[in-house]
């Protein structure tokens, strides 16, 4: 059986167009300093601003960050409510800057469980920035890879049952088109901060062939310089996508 040629054999194409980040370590960062966990989350939101500003100059066109997972509801009510407040304030405070700097912002995840005000803010900034092209910023809120796949499968089943999709056409492309990330490229690089080495249900389908970097740096300490260093390492990797590189 012949092996397929990799889609990316040219070293000049080894760019991290889409970087996804599991922003971990906010609570530990604060607790290490004797502060409440929410202080760490607020610092983490400030770090997002720096990384967003730096991304276009690093060649990143798509930046996807994991803000709140479907499992994070298990945290204390105080922390969950505090996080939701931080998300709302971030949108309110950053809307003008994101629009001015050409950043398109969108959200993935199941919004149905979120506060109505937060949902309105999310929809508002998505509409306001929908034509921006300098950077695509995607934020996962109440997002989980397995939950996303179940919801996409349910949509596909409904489409088959209602005659919008033929059973024989219920393939990989059909499922991909029904994911939260429909229309987005798969991530080239996934980064997790804080020293943990698991993927935590983040972009399970989309990251099948992504490269991974695990850094011990806690998210509030993660700088644009460290991101640049990781991207430089990424550029030296050989991405075969199941094939082989020809000499």
Residue, then its C-alpha position, 0 to 999 in steps of 0.5 A: x500500500x502506497x503511503x500518501x504524500x504529506x500535505x505539508x512537505x515544504x519547510x516554508x509552509x511550517x507556519x503556525x497559522x492556527x494556535x490553540x491554547x489551554x490556559x491553565x494555572x490561573x488559580x495556582x498562580x494566585x494561591x502561590x501568592x496567598x491570593x484568592x483564585x479569582x485574582x489569578x483569573x483576572x490576571x489571566x484575562x490580562x495575559x490574553x490581551x498581550x497574547x492577542x496583540x502579539x499574535x499577528x506579528x508572529x504569523x498567527x491568523x487564528x488564535x483559539x483559547x480555552x476559557x471555561x470547559x463543560x467540566x468547570x461547572x464542578x468548581x465552587x459557585x463563587x469561582x464560577x460566578x466570578x469567571x462569568x463576570x470576568x468574561x463579561x467584563x473582558x468583552x465590554x472592555x476589549x470590544x473597542x480595541x478588538x474592533x479597531x485592531x482588526x480582530x474577529x472574535x467568536x465563541x465555541x461551546x454550548x451557550x444555553x447554560x450561560x447567563x442571558x446577559x453574557x450571551x447577549x454580549x457574546x453575540x454582540x461582539x461577534x456581530x460587531x467584529x465579523x468582518x475583521x480579518x487581521x486575527x481570528x480570536x475564538x474563545x471556548x466557553x462551556x466548551x468540551x470536545x466530547x460535548x461538541x461531537x455529541x451536539x454535531x452528531x445530533x444535528x446530523x441525525x436530525x438532518x438525515x431524519x428530516x431529509x436534508x442529508x442522505x444517510x450515505x453522505x453522513x461522513x467525516x466532512x458532514x460531521x465537521x460542517x456541524x461542529x462549533x468550529x465549522x469553517x475554521x482550519x484545524x489547529x497547527x499547534x496546541x499549547x498547554x500551560x502550567x505543566x499538566x500534560x493532558x488535553x482536557x477535552x479541548x478540540x478533540x476532533x480538530x487536533x487529531x494531527x496538531x503538534x503539542x507543546x506543554x510548558x510549566x509556565x503558569x498562564x498569568x506568567x506566559x509571555x509573548x516571548x515564550x509564545x514566539x520561542x514555541x513557534x520557532x520550535x514548531x517551525x523545525x518539526x516535520x509534519x507528515x500527516x500519516x505520510x512520509x517525507x521524500x528525500 
